[in-house]
Amino acid sequence: MITRSSQRLTETGAGWRDLARQQDDDFVAFARTLTDEEWELPSLCAGWTNKVVLAHLVLGLHLPPSRLLLAMGRRRWSFDASNDLLSREYASQTSAPDLIDAFNLFRARPRGIGRLLPAPLLLGDHVVHHLDIAFSLGRSGVLAPPVADAVLAVETRVPNPFIPAVARARGIAFRTTDTGWSRPSAGAPEVVGAAESIISVLAGRPHAVPHLSGSGTAILANRL
């Protein structure tokens, strides 16, 4: 079943601040363990190194909307192309330790576009990119179970204009093997696996598909 805590969060918004603080604390601690070489390795975000993913996370917390619009004007009003341009530029101009410090500074009080994304979706974005880096380095078990459960509830119930996780999850039952979270659906094909793997695949990353099982796995994989 969907855990009581994750359902309450999606319905009332209670506790998002605590979950975001826990996730960002864990991410900063994780990020400080990476070497310069690991930051330059490819992430699960196609074409981006781990450092570019980090730069993207920092920009998401403080980029002025005017600067985003200027970049979009240089890229034929494509948000994706502008996001790619700004993230790469920021990563090339800033060291990984300085990016981590900036993330640690801005996470407490997001500004610019960081104030526009609803808290549940912002938490999901931070979690997915945390996994983009961790999985690329062969690491897992980086998320706190309450954070993972809340993000799964959001991915399967709350529409996201950037990641169609709700559409990918439609008609499929889910069950985690490590956190106790589930989304049952009578007669529906099921996907079973670690919470982190399900989160990553619902976000469009095929990397963790081999770690999932159940009759719904092939259906989910075909929707990526």
TIFIVO-132756 format. One record per residue (C-alpha): residue number from 1; x, y negated, z negated. Coordinates in steps of 0.001 Angstrom, whole numbers. Layout:
! residues N
<paro: NUM, X: X, Y: Y, Z: Z>
...
END
This chain:
! residues 224
<paro: 1, X: 0, Y: 0, Z: 0>
<paro: 2, X: 1008, Y: -3622, Z: 380>
<paro: 3, X: 2465, Y: -4487, Z: -2995>
<paro: 4, X: 433, Y: -6821, Z: -5206>
<paro: 5, X: 3268, Y: -9349, Z: -5320>
<paro: 6, X: 3611, Y: -9581, Z: -1536>
<paro: 7, X: -152, Y: -9849, Z: -1008>
<paro: 8, X: -468, Y: -12577, Z: -3647>
<paro: 9, X: 2359, Y: -14500, Z: -1997>
<paro: 10, X: 796, Y: -14458, Z: 1441>
<paro: 11, X: -2594, Y: -15463, Z: 71>
<paro: 12, X: -1711, Y: -18151, Z: -2478>
<paro: 13, X: 1889, Y: -19178, Z: -1759>
<paro: 14, X: 2851, Y: -18492, Z: -5391>
<paro: 15, X: 6466, Y: -17661, Z: -6004>
<paro: 16, X: 7942, Y: -18709, Z: -2665>
<paro: 17, X: 10366, Y: -21091, Z: -4305>
<paro: 18, X: 11749, Y: -18350, Z: -6555>
<paro: 19, X: 12058, Y: -15904, Z: -3671>
<paro: 20, X: 13820, Y: -18476, Z: -1488>
<paro: 21, X: 16220, Y: -19294, Z: -4304>
<paro: 22, X: 17003, Y: -15620, Z: -4848>
<paro: 23, X: 17521, Y: -14963, Z: -1149>
<paro: 24, X: 19735, Y: -18000, Z: -631>
<paro: 25, X: 21762, Y: -17189, Z: -3754>
<paro: 26, X: 22353, Y: -13698, Z: -2397>
<paro: 27, X: 23198, Y: -14986, Z: 1070>
<paro: 28, X: 25754, Y: -17494, Z: -213>
<paro: 29, X: 27408, Y: -14816, Z: -2372>
<paro: 30, X: 27479, Y: -12468, Z: 634>
<paro: 31, X: 28785, Y: -15144, Z: 3010>
<paro: 32, X: 31695, Y: -15988, Z: 722>
<paro: 33, X: 32964, Y: -12391, Z: 1008>
<paro: 34, X: 33440, Y: -12553, Z: 4794>
<paro: 35, X: 36838, Y: -13072, Z: 6372>
<paro: 36, X: 37625, Y: -15457, Z: 9212>
<paro: 37, X: 37864, Y: -12439, Z: 11517>
<paro: 38, X: 34410, Y: -11194, Z: 10502>
<paro: 39, X: 32846, Y: -14585, Z: 11195>
<paro: 40, X: 34123, Y: -14409, Z: 14770>
<paro: 41, X: 32606, Y: -10970, Z: 15457>
<paro: 42, X: 29365, Y: -10611, Z: 17470>
<paro: 43, X: 26148, Y: -10754, Z: 15463>
<paro: 44, X: 22843, Y: -9098, Z: 16342>
<paro: 45, X: 21774, Y: -12408, Z: 17916>
<paro: 46, X: 22651, Y: -11915, Z: 21564>
<paro: 47, X: 25632, Y: -14046, Z: 22562>
<paro: 48, X: 26208, Y: -15463, Z: 19083>
<paro: 49, X: 29038, Y: -14742, Z: 16706>
<paro: 50, X: 28315, Y: -14439, Z: 13009>
<paro: 51, X: 29657, Y: -17960, Z: 12575>
<paro: 52, X: 27223, Y: -19376, Z: 15131>
<paro: 53, X: 24362, Y: -17696, Z: 13231>
<paro: 54, X: 25628, Y: -19379, Z: 10064>
<paro: 55, X: 25768, Y: -22748, Z: 11840>
<paro: 56, X: 22213, Y: -22219, Z: 13072>
<paro: 57, X: 21018, Y: -21576, Z: 9506>
<paro: 58, X: 22643, Y: -24780, Z: 8264>
<paro: 59, X: 21193, Y: -26861, Z: 11108>
<paro: 60, X: 17766, Y: -25453, Z: 10310>
<paro: 61, X: 17981, Y: -27074, Z: 6890>
<paro: 62, X: 18933, Y: -30614, Z: 7871>
<paro: 63, X: 18890, Y: -31337, Z: 11626>
<paro: 64, X: 17077, Y: -34630, Z: 12372>
<paro: 65, X: 14171, Y: -34135, Z: 14815>
<paro: 66, X: 15551, Y: -36976, Z: 16935>
<paro: 67, X: 18783, Y: -35064, Z: 17526>
<paro: 68, X: 16840, Y: -31954, Z: 18518>
<paro: 69, X: 14795, Y: -33980, Z: 21004>
<paro: 70, X: 17987, Y: -35481, Z: 22444>
<paro: 71, X: 19449, Y: -32015, Z: 22920>
<paro: 72, X: 16231, Y: -30799, Z: 24534>
<paro: 73, X: 16420, Y: -33682, Z: 26966>
<paro: 74, X: 19870, Y: -32433, Z: 27989>
<paro: 75, X: 18502, Y: -28897, Z: 28447>
<paro: 76, X: 15327, Y: -29507, Z: 30475>
<paro: 77, X: 13222, Y: -29508, Z: 27297>
<paro: 78, X: 14068, Y: -25925, Z: 26461>
<paro: 79, X: 14029, Y: -25347, Z: 22704>
<paro: 80, X: 16007, Y: -22108, Z: 22988>
<paro: 81, X: 18722, Y: -23654, Z: 25152>
<paro: 82, X: 18947, Y: -26677, Z: 22847>
<paro: 83, X: 19142, Y: -24477, Z: 19755>
<paro: 84, X: 21943, Y: -22514, Z: 21405>
<paro: 85, X: 23847, Y: -25677, Z: 22362>
<paro: 86, X: 23601, Y: -27308, Z: 18936>
<paro: 87, X: 24491, Y: -24140, Z: 17033>
<paro: 88, X: 27543, Y: -23433, Z: 19164>
<paro: 89, X: 28756, Y: -27017, Z: 18930>
<paro: 90, X: 28356, Y: -27111, Z: 15165>
<paro: 91, X: 30135, Y: -23775, Z: 14754>
<paro: 92, X: 33049, Y: -24913, Z: 16910>
<paro: 93, X: 33497, Y: -28126, Z: 14913>
<paro: 94, X: 33144, Y: -26748, Z: 11372>
<paro: 95, X: 34966, Y: -24069, Z: 9399>
<paro: 96, X: 33028, Y: -21154, Z: 7929>
<paro: 97, X: 33737, Y: -22224, Z: 4314>
<paro: 98, X: 32474, Y: -25736, Z: 5084>
<paro: 99, X: 29346, Y: -24297, Z: 6710>
<paro: 100, X: 28674, Y: -22174, Z: 3626>
<paro: 101, X: 29111, Y: -25237, Z: 1407>
<paro: 102, X: 26694, Y: -27181, Z: 3620>
<paro: 103, X: 24126, Y: -24400, Z: 3459>
<paro: 104, X: 24485, Y: -24323, Z: -308>
<paro: 105, X: 23931, Y: -28086, Z: -446>
<paro: 106, X: 20946, Y: -28404, Z: 1877>
<paro: 107, X: 19055, Y: -25308, Z: 757>
<paro: 108, X: 17911, Y: -27022, Z: -2430>
<paro: 109, X: 16323, Y: -29904, Z: -548>
<paro: 110, X: 15783, Y: -29209, Z: 3163>
<paro: 111, X: 15437, Y: -32274, Z: 5330>
<paro: 112, X: 14766, Y: -32976, Z: 8996>
<paro: 113, X: 13332, Y: -29961, Z: 10809>
<paro: 114, X: 13974, Y: -27907, Z: 7667>
<paro: 115, X: 10889, Y: -29498, Z: 6148>
<paro: 116, X: 8628, Y: -28595, Z: 9065>
<paro: 117, X: 8679, Y: -24793, Z: 8884>
<paro: 118, X: 6270, Y: -23284, Z: 6308>
<paro: 119, X: 8051, Y: -21691, Z: 3339>
<paro: 120, X: 7105, Y: -18077, Z: 4199>
<paro: 121, X: 8458, Y: -18426, Z: 7731>
<paro: 122, X: 11607, Y: -20211, Z: 6551>
<paro: 123, X: 12288, Y: -17364, Z: 4109>
<paro: 124, X: 11757, Y: -14849, Z: 6904>
<paro: 125, X: 14160, Y: -16744, Z: 9158>
<paro: 126, X: 16874, Y: -16728, Z: 6499>
<paro: 127, X: 16362, Y: -13032, Z: 5806>
<paro: 128, X: 16450, Y: -11986, Z: 9461>
<paro: 129, X: 19657, Y: -13911, Z: 10119>
<paro: 130, X: 21219, Y: -12547, Z: 6929>
<paro: 131, X: 20559, Y: -9086, Z: 8370>
<paro: 132, X: 21865, Y: -10165, Z: 11803>
<paro: 133, X: 25230, Y: -10759, Z: 10177>
<paro: 134, X: 25216, Y: -7908, Z: 7665>
<paro: 135, X: 24107, Y: -5199, Z: 10107>
<paro: 136, X: 26682, Y: -6309, Z: 12668>
<paro: 137, X: 29357, Y: -5621, Z: 10048>
<paro: 138, X: 27919, Y: -2250, Z: 9069>
<paro: 139, X: 26531, Y: -3526, Z: 5766>
<paro: 140, X: 23094, Y: -2850, Z: 4329>
<paro: 141, X: 21325, Y: -3127, Z: 1000>
<paro: 142, X: 21839, Y: -6887, Z: 982>
<paro: 143, X: 18233, Y: -7926, Z: 273>
<paro: 144, X: 16505, Y: -7972, Z: -3094>
<paro: 145, X: 13434, Y: -5655, Z: -2926>
<paro: 146, X: 10914, Y: -8415, Z: -3827>
<paro: 147, X: 12323, Y: -10565, Z: -1008>
<paro: 148, X: 12172, Y: -7692, Z: 1483>
<paro: 149, X: 8584, Y: -6827, Z: 528>
<paro: 150, X: 7438, Y: -10437, Z: 858>
<paro: 151, X: 9052, Y: -10797, Z: 4293>
<paro: 152, X: 7458, Y: -7557, Z: 5497>
<paro: 153, X: 4060, Y: -8836, Z: 4382>
<paro: 154, X: 4652, Y: -12064, Z: 6278>
<paro: 155, X: 5970, Y: -10365, Z: 9416>
<paro: 156, X: 2931, Y: -8096, Z: 9645>
<paro: 157, X: 270, Y: -10696, Z: 8713>
<paro: 158, X: 1376, Y: -14291, Z: 9415>
<paro: 159, X: 1744, Y: -15484, Z: 13051>
<paro: 160, X: 5135, Y: -16995, Z: 13840>
<paro: 161, X: 5572, Y: -19228, Z: 16913>
<paro: 162, X: 9180, Y: -18091, Z: 17339>
<paro: 163, X: 9028, Y: -14366, Z: 16528>
<paro: 164, X: 5962, Y: -12309, Z: 17602>
<paro: 165, X: 6323, Y: -9806, Z: 14756>
<paro: 166, X: 2564, Y: -9692, Z: 14113>
<paro: 167, X: 1936, Y: -8617, Z: 17711>
<paro: 168, X: 4680, Y: -6000, Z: 17499>
<paro: 169, X: 3170, Y: -4575, Z: 14315>
<paro: 170, X: -418, Y: -4470, Z: 15562>
<paro: 171, X: -2030, Y: -1033, Z: 15368>
<paro: 172, X: 923, Y: 533, Z: 13544>
<paro: 173, X: 1132, Y: 1684, Z: 9923>
<paro: 174, X: 4359, Y: 1019, Z: 8027>
<paro: 175, X: 5989, Y: 2581, Z: 4977>
<paro: 176, X: 9354, Y: 1774, Z: 3434>
<paro: 177, X: 11539, Y: 4474, Z: 1930>
<paro: 178, X: 13259, Y: 2221, Z: -585>
<paro: 179, X: 10957, Y: -520, Z: -1921>
<paro: 180, X: 7527, Y: 1078, Z: -2214>
<paro: 181, X: 5931, Y: -1309, Z: 293>
<paro: 182, X: 3497, Y: 5, Z: 2869>
<paro: 183, X: 806, Y: -1111, Z: 5268>
<paro: 184, X: -1515, Y: 1865, Z: 5739>
<paro: 185, X: -3947, Y: 2127, Z: 8629>
<paro: 186, X: -6190, Y: 5167, Z: 8959>
<paro: 187, X: -5273, Y: 7232, Z: 11988>
<paro: 188, X: -2611, Y: 4780, Z: 13179>
<paro: 189, X: 884, Y: 5895, Z: 14244>
<paro: 190, X: 3369, Y: 5278, Z: 11443>
<paro: 191, X: 6851, Y: 3780, Z: 11212>
<paro: 192, X: 8957, Y: 4825, Z: 8235>
<paro: 193, X: 12355, Y: 3488, Z: 7173>
<paro: 194, X: 14334, Y: 1213, Z: 4908>
<paro: 195, X: 12745, Y: -2201, Z: 4432>
<paro: 196, X: 15738, Y: -3997, Z: 5969>
<paro: 197, X: 15560, Y: -1867, Z: 9108>
<paro: 198, X: 11835, Y: -2498, Z: 9589>
<paro: 199, X: 12296, Y: -6246, Z: 9050>
<paro: 200, X: 15070, Y: -6418, Z: 11629>
<paro: 201, X: 13212, Y: -4415, Z: 14272>
<paro: 202, X: 9999, Y: -6411, Z: 13823>
<paro: 203, X: 12124, Y: -9512, Z: 14398>
<paro: 204, X: 13122, Y: -8114, Z: 17795>
<paro: 205, X: 16455, Y: -6479, Z: 17020>
<paro: 206, X: 16701, Y: -2930, Z: 18459>
<paro: 207, X: 19864, Y: -2180, Z: 16456>
<paro: 208, X: 17996, Y: -480, Z: 13597>
<paro: 209, X: 15506, Y: 1502, Z: 15688>
<paro: 210, X: 17565, Y: 4730, Z: 15322>
<paro: 211, X: 17195, Y: 4393, Z: 11543>
<paro: 212, X: 13391, Y: 4500, Z: 11757>
<paro: 213, X: 11179, Y: 7573, Z: 12014>
<paro: 214, X: 7520, Y: 8371, Z: 12524>
<paro: 215, X: 5123, Y: 8581, Z: 15452>
<paro: 216, X: 4924, Y: 4796, Z: 15793>
<paro: 217, X: 8652, Y: 4260, Z: 16281>
<paro: 218, X: 8627, Y: 4659, Z: 20062>
<paro: 219, X: 5628, Y: 2318, Z: 20330>
<paro: 220, X: 7390, Y: -337, Z: 18261>
<paro: 221, X: 10618, Y: 53, Z: 20236>
<paro: 222, X: 8753, Y: -442, Z: 23516>
<paro: 223, X: 7386, Y: -3742, Z: 22227>
<paro: 224, X: 10803, Y: -5320, Z: 21660>
END
